[in-house]
Amino acid sequence: MLQAIGLTSTSRHDSPPLVDDLTFEARPGTVTALLGEQGSGKTTALRLMLELEPGRGVTYFRGRPLHRIPYPGREVGVLLGDVPGNPARTVRNQLRMLCAAAGVPASRADTMLEVVGAAGLRDQRLGSLSLGMERRVALAAALVADPCTLLLDEPGAGLSPRERGWLHGLLRGHASLGGAVLFTTDDAKEAARSADRVVSIAAGRLVADQDAAEFARTRLRPRVAVRTPHAARLADVLGREARAAHRAVEIVEESGSRLSVYGSNCAEVGEAAFRHGVLVHRLADETGDAGAPTAPLPHARPESGSPPPSGPVPASEAVPGAAETSVEVPGEGAGRAAAGAADAEVGGRPRQARSQRPVSAVRRVGGPLRPLRYELLRVFGTATPVLTAALVVAVSAFTTLVLARAGHTPQNRLLAAWPELLPLPPAALGAGLLGALAFGEEYRYPALAADRGTVPRRMGLLTVKLGVAAALALLLGALAVTADAAALALVFDSGPLRTPAEWLAPAASWAGLLIGCSWAGVLASGVFRSATAGLAAVLAVPVAVVPLVRRALEGSSAYPMTGLGPRLRGLAWVQWPPEADRLLLGALRVMAQPVGTALVLSLMVLLCAYGFTGLRSRVRW
């Protein structure tokens, strides 16, 4: 059960709060509509429930607030706005990434695409989807973890009547299995037709909390919808007959050929039109357009109380929207949902659902590989790594050729394509960019939060991001050095290259620079929540931090460090071979350089800032 208690948003600029002391509940096994006009605070109320908006009050999901739930995605499925995904990512990759984040098998992505009728969109990019298809994919993303509760903001916005009928049938199927569904709408007719319970709000305050039948009876006015080419004539006829019979009838001209008649019924309107020879194309009794059956024309009117004809209705007599809502949901999973919805309905209203949702049949995939699956799908789901590597290799090879032609450049800097004028070589900048995208893309297209909010900071996720960023940085550095050497050999016939007498220390220095830049990008983008800020932090290390460190390290040490390797070997529990002393001393020598010291200090500061700002949530992998 979902219980919202005292939700109140923070007022701004001395204006009243958008949501003011709102309390209601959405019970399991029912579909609840949160009804209100535009600007009444519906979306703000959902954001308060998801703890994405500052304010007061609390929302319990089966007895626990969201921040107390270990895996929010398994408890709450959310749809706010468009699909929170990179437009360049394919639909299948986006859902598989969400499967990895939620800990469910990757095959669940294809299953949910079948359920929502979007199986043919697997290889389409998110940025190319139409509004209707985007809504289907967003609903699949909300359902992929098999959540108990669904929170949907205007799920039918921009959809056709046929698509809305399919959508509400799917929500009804989810509720019939014991789940709780809460969706917002500004259409009272849609709320009466699709929900079991309607919560009405105005100016952020609760107006009414009613069953759908009571809502339709007390808040919606019955009417007769008429379509005729002689709307003005029929309105005059109906008005004259109502005055003659001393009946209160209100006639509203909706458009040139449409009338809405309040205070009458199809039989009276049809007979009046028949008597005066007015051609009528459509008649329908409606209670807030709540899917009422079509009324036949007077010459074929059945007796009062008899069922409507079971045969097909001619196109000229069909009610738009009534016939369109009877659609077959594609996919086996959708068939089960539709069957559950039909089985749950008795006499047009749902039967009492089970109070407890059954145990999910979706197999959970746990373990330390779950965040690794997610990160790999996130990184390689777009062409960004490949394009970055291609650009880095091309710029690095060109820079190397320019430096070799000018001469007087040491071989290590020549292979790294690092002129004195640049703060960092192209490979280090590329590694920093890929690292900055690790969290920068999360905040721009979040997939790990309950919805479009802050990304939960988890130690497992951070460890995996650092590991993947380091691997990408080393791969990028190896490609750049290989391309530089190949370009030199091709153009200058290996003239500038010489066999190095010592290669281990330069290799360790190169690897440390690349990994340090990538880690600085990861941590800075996690702290400042922006890929641009992450890349700026990478550039700030050689531009701002290195000069400060160089000043601090000016002069020679008062005490030599001779024999540090054997002393460290004596302190270790596990004895390493003496040959490893060279590697250790090489790493320490790199860290003692201004660039190495600046990177180490910057990483320590960023790691502390990341822990202080983010590692406070109890949400875990």
N, C-alpha and C positions, 0 to 999 in steps of 0.2 A: 504494500500500500504506500502511496505517496501522500504525505501530509505536509502542507505548507502552513506555517504558523507565524503570524505577525510580520509578514514581509513588508519592509519599508525601505525604499531607496533613499539615498543621500540627496538632499535638496541642494540645488546649485543657484548661486546668485540671488538668494532670498526668494526663490520661486518655490512653490509647493512641490513635494516629492511626486515623482511620476507614479509610484506605487505607495499606498498609504495603508498600513495595517491590514494587509490582505491575508485571509485565512480560509483555506478550503482543503479538500482532499480528493484524490483520484483512487478509486478502489480497484483492487485486482479483478479481472474478468469483465471490466467495463471500459467503454470509450467515453472520455470526458472532454467536452469542448469548453475552452476559455474564450468567451465571446466578449467583444468590445469593439468600439469604433477605432479608426486610425488615431494613434496618439493616446489611447486610453491606458497604456502601460502593459500590454500583453507581453511583448518581447522583453521588456525590462523585468517583468515578473519571472520569466523563464531564466533569464540571466542571474537573477537573485537566487533562484533555486539551485543553479549550477555553480554558485559562488564565483561568478565572473563579474559581478557588479558590487560595488561597495554599498553597504546598507545594514539594516538590522533584520532580525527574524531568522528562522531556521527552517530547513526542509528535511524531512526524514524519508529516506528510501528504505522501506521495510525495516524501520526502526533505527536507522543509522544516518547521520548527515554524510554528505558526499565526501568530505575530507577524512572521514573515518572508514571509508570503504577501501580495502586494499587494491581492488581492480575496478575502478569506476566504469570502464568501458563494458564490463560484463554485467553491470547492474543497470546502467542507463544508456540508452541509445538516443542520440540527439541529432536534430536537424534544425539548424539556424542559418538561414540564408543559402548561399550556393555551396557546392561541394568544396570542402577545405583541402584542395589538392593543387599541385602544380599543373597549370594548363598544358604543359608539354608532356605530362605523364599519361600513359594509357589507362583505360578504365580497369583492365585486369591487374596491371601492376599496382594501381592505387589500392584496390581491394585486397590484393595479396599482402601489401605492406601493412594494411590495417589488420589482416589476419595474424601476421607475425607479431604486431603490437599487442593484440588481444590474447595471443596464445592459443589460437585455433588452427586447424590444418589449412594449408593453402587451397585445398580443394573446396573449402567453404566459399571462396570468392566466386567460382564458377556456379556453385549451387545457388547463391544469392542472386546472381545475374539471371539465372533461370527463373527464380521466384518472382523477380520484379519485371520480367519480360524484356530484359535488355541483353540477352545472350549474344545477339548479333553485334553488340557494341564493344566486344572485348578488346579489340585492337584500335578502337577510336581514341583519340586524345580528348582529355577533359575539356580543353578549350574549344573544341569543335562541336560540342553537344548542343542540341536545342534545349529549350526550357523544359519541355516535357520529359525528354530523355535525361536531362540533368537531375530532375526531381526523382526519377526512378533510381539513378545511380546513387544519389544522396540517401534515399531510403535503404538501398542495399548496404551502404556504409553504416547506417544506423543499426541495421539488423545483423551485421556480420558476426558480432560477438554473442548473438543470442541473448540480448539483454532482457531483464524482467520488466523494465519500464521504458516507455518511449515518450520523449518530449519533442514535439514537432511544432515549429513556428510557421504558420501559414503553409501547410504542406500542399494545399490545392491551388495556391496562387499561380495564375497564368495557365492553368490546365483546362482542357476542354471538358465538357460534361461527361464524356466517355471515360477520360482518364481519371476524373474525380471519382466516378463510380467504382473504377478498378481500385483506386487508392483506398477508399473507405472500406471496400470489401476486404482488402488485405489487412487493414487495421482491425477490422472486426474479427478476422481469423486469429490475429495475435492475441486479442483480448479473450477469445473463446478458449485459449489454451492456458488462461490464468494470468496473463500479463496485464499491466495497467498502461493505458494509452491516454495521453493528454496532448491535445492539439489546439492551437489558437486559430481564430477566424474572426472576420468582421461581418460575416454573412449569417444572419439569423436563420435563414432557410437551410443553409448547409448544416448548421449546428443541430437544428431540429431533425433533419433527415438522417444525419450520420452518427450522432452521439446518443449514448444512453443517459447522460447527465450533462446539463448545461450550467456553467458557472459564468454569470454575467457580471462585468465590471464596467465602471465609468469613472473617468478621472482617477484611476488607480485604486478605487474603493470597490468593495464587494456590493453588488446590487441585489443579486438573487442567486441561489444555489438550488436547482430544481431538476427533477426527472424530465426527460425529453418530452414525454407526453404532457405533463403539467405545463412545461414551458410553451409548447405549441398551443395549448388551450388558453393560457393566460397572457402570453406575450405576442402571439402571432394572430393576425386577423384572417379568417377564411375569406376566400375570394374566388371569383370565376374569371379565368383567363380566356379572353376571346380574341380571335383573329378574323377579321372580315375586311373586304375592300370598301365597305360602306360603314366605317366606324362612326362617323358623325351622325349618320341617319339612325343607326342602331342605338347610339347613346340617347338621341332625342326620344326614340320610341320607348326605351326602358325608363327614362325619366318621367315621361307622361303617364305611363302605366303605374309607376310607383306612386306618383302624386294622386292619381285617381283611386288607388287602393289604400292610400294613407300609410304607406310603408317607407321606412328610412332606408334608402338605397343610395350608395355613393358610387359614382362612375368616374373613373380616372382614365384619361387617354394617355397611354404609354408612348405610343408613336402614331404614325399615320394610319396604320392598319391594326393596332392592338388596343384592347380595352381591358381594364381591371374593374370588375363589378363587385363591390362589397355589400353584404346584406342580402344576397340572393343566392341562387344555386343554378346548376347547369340546366335543370329541367325548365325552370321559369324563363331563363334567358333564351334557351332554344325554342320554347313554344312561342315566345314573343316574336322572335326573329321569323319563325315559320308563318305566323299569322300575318305579318306585314311584308312577307316576301323578301326578306333581307338574307342575302347569301352569307353563310358562315363557313369558314374553313377550319376552325378549331374551337373546341370548347373543353375546358378542363376545370374541375373542382380542385382547388389547391389550398392547403393549409401551410402557408409559408413555403410553397413549392416543395413540400416534403415528400415528393415522389408519389402523389396520389394517382390512381388509375385514370385513364382517359375516359371521358364521358362520351357516349355515342350521340349522334345527331338525333333530333326529335323523331324523324321518321323511322328510326331503328332503335328507339329507346327501350331497354328491357324494363320489366316490372320492378317496382321499388323493392330493394332488398335482394334481388337476384344477383348472382355473380356476374362479373363482366364476361364478355365473350372470350372463349379460349382460342379462337382462330387468329390468324394474322390480322393486324390493323392496317388499313391502307395508309400509304405515306401521307396523303392529304389530311388524315384524321389523327395521325400519331402525335403525341406530345413530345416536343423536343426535350431531350434529357431523360424522359421516363424510359423510352426504349433504349437509349444509348447507355444507360447504366447497367444493363444486363449484358455484361461482357464476360468472355471466358478468359481467365487469367492464364497466360502461357506458363509452361514449365510445370514439372511434377510437384515441386515444393509449393508453388502457388496454388495448384489444385488442392493440396492438403489444407492450405490456409483457407481457401474458399469453402472447402467441405466443412472445416471447423466452424466457419462463420455461419454456414447454413444450418449445421447441426445445433448451433447455440441459439437459433432463433425459433421462437414459438409464438405464433400469432403476430408476427411482425416485430416483436420485441425480443431481446435476448433472454434466455433463461438464466437463472442464478448460476454464476460460474463458481468454480472451486475457489475457496478463500486462499489456498496456498498454491503457488505455481509449482508444477512438477519439476523434478530434477532434470536439468538440461541434458539432452541426448548428444550435444556437440562435444566431441572429444577435445580435451584441453591439452595443449602442447606446452610443457614447462621446461625448466632447466636453464642452464647458462647460455645455450645457443639461441634462445628466443630473441634477446636483444640483438644478437649478431645477425640473425635472419632479417630482422627489421632494418638494421642499418645498411646491410648489403643491398636489400631491395630499394631502400631510399636512395643510395648513392648511384646505383647503376640503373635506376628506373628512368633516367633522362640521359641525354647526350652530353651533359655538362662535363663529366670527367674526361670523356674522349676529346671533346672540343678543347678543353683546357690543356690536355696533354699535347695535342697537335699544335696549338698556338705556342706553348712553352718550347717545344722541340724546334719549331721553325725560328722563333726569335733567338733562342740560344745558339743554334747553328749559325745564323747570320751574324750575331754578335761575336762569336768565336772567329769567324773569317775576317771580320773587320779588325779585331785585336791582333790576329796573326799577321795580317798585312802591314799593320803599323809597327809591329815588333816591340821589343822591350817589355813584354808581359810575361811574368812567371808562368811555368807550365800548369801549375795547379789552378791559377786564376784563368788561364786560357781554356782549360777543359771545363771549368765551371761557368765560363762566359760571364765573368764578373769583373768589369772594368772598375777603376778606382772611383769614377764619378757616380756610379750607381750605388744606392744603399744596400741592395740585395741582388743576387743573380736571378735570372728569369725562373729557374727551377724553384728557388725558395719562395718567390712571389706566388707561383702556381700552387705550391704546397700550402702556403698561407691562405690562398683563396679557397681551395678545397676544404681546408679546415674551418674557415669562417662560414662556409655554407652548411657545415654539419648542424649547427644550431640556428643559423640565420634562416635556412629554409624551413626549419621547424616552426619558427615564430611567424613566418610569412604564410606558410601553408600548414598549420598544425594538424597533426594526426594523433598525438598521444594524449591530449587533454580530453576532458568530457566534451568539450566543443571548442569554439574559437577563442581560446583564452591562453593562459600561460602554460608552457610545456612542463610537466612534472619533472623535476630533477631527481634522477635516480642514479645510484652509484654504479649499478650494472650498465645502464645506458651510457653514462659518462665514460666508463672504462672501455666499452666497445667503441665508442666514437673516437677516443684517443688511439686505440689500437688500429682501427681502420684508417684513420687519418695518417698515422705513422707509416703504415704499409703503403698507402697511396703516395706519400711523400718520397719514400725510398724508391718505389717504382718509377716515379717521375724523375728523380735524380739520376737513376741508372739510365733511363731513356735519353735524358739530356746529355749526359757524358758520352754515351755511345754515339749519339747523333753528332756531337761535336767532334769526336775523334774520327768518325767516318767522313765528315765534311772536310776536316783538315787533310786526311789521307787522300781524298778525291781531288782537292784543289791544289794542294802543295806537295803531294806525294810524301806525306809523313815528315816533311822537313822540320816543322816546329816541334814535333814530338820526340821525346827521348825516354828511354827506359828508366823509371824512377829507382833510385837506390833505396828509398823507404816509401812504401805505399800505404802501410797500415795506418799511420797517424793521419795522413791527408784524407784517407777514406773515412776514418772515424770522425774527423772534423767535418767532412761533407755531410755524413749521415746525421750528426748531431745538429748541424745548422738546419737541415731540412725538417727533421722531426721537431726541433724547437719552434720553427716558424709555423708548422702545421698545428702544433699544440697551442701555441699562442692564439692562433685564429679560432680554434675550437673553444677555448676558455673565454676569450674576449667576446665572441658572439653569444655565448651562453650567459655572460654577465650583462652585456648591453643589449641583448635581444635583437641583434641586427648583424647581417653579414658585412655590411659596409663598415660598421664599428669594429668588427673582427679583423678585417683587412687593414684598417687604419692602425689598430694596435700592433699588427705585425710590422708595419712600416715605422711605427714609433720607436721600436726597439733600436734599430741602427741609427735613426735620425736624432732621437732625444735621449735614450738611455745610454747608448754606447759612449757618447762624449762625457757624460757624467761619470761613468765607470772608469774611463781612461784617465780622467783627472784624479780619481781616487787611487788609482794604481800607479801613478807616476812615481818613479824612483825604484830602487832595488830593495829587496826584502832584507831586514836586519838579521834574520836567521835563515840559513840554508835548509832545504828540504831533502837533502841527500839521504838515501836509505828509506824513503817513505814506503816503497813497495814491500820490502821484507817485513817492516813493522806492521803494515796492514795485514800481511799474510799470517803473521803470528797472532793477531787478534781474531782472525776468522775461525769459526768452528770447523769448516771444511777447508782443508788445505788445497790450494790450487797450485798448479805447476809454476816453476819460476818463469817460464816463457810468457805466462799471462801478465807478468809485471810490466812488460812493454806496452801491452794494450791498456792496462790501468793507468800507467803514467801518461800515455798518449791522451787518454780521455781527460785526465786531470789537467794536462797541459792545455788542452782545448778549452776547458772550463776556466782556466786562468787567464785566457785571452780576453780582451774587452768585450768582443761580440759574444763569446760563450758565457762570460759572467753576466752580461746584460740579459741574455736569454734566460739563464737560470733564475735570476732575480725577478724578471718579468713573469715567468711561469709560476714562481712561488706566490707572487702578489695576486695574480689572476686566479690561482687555485684557491687561495684564501677568500678572495672576493666571491668566487663561485659558491664556495661552501657557506659563506655567511648569508648570501642572498637567496640561495636556492635549496640547499640540502636541509630544509626544515620540514618538508612534507613527509608524512608517514606512508605515502603511496610508494609502493615498491614494485620491482619487477617480479 
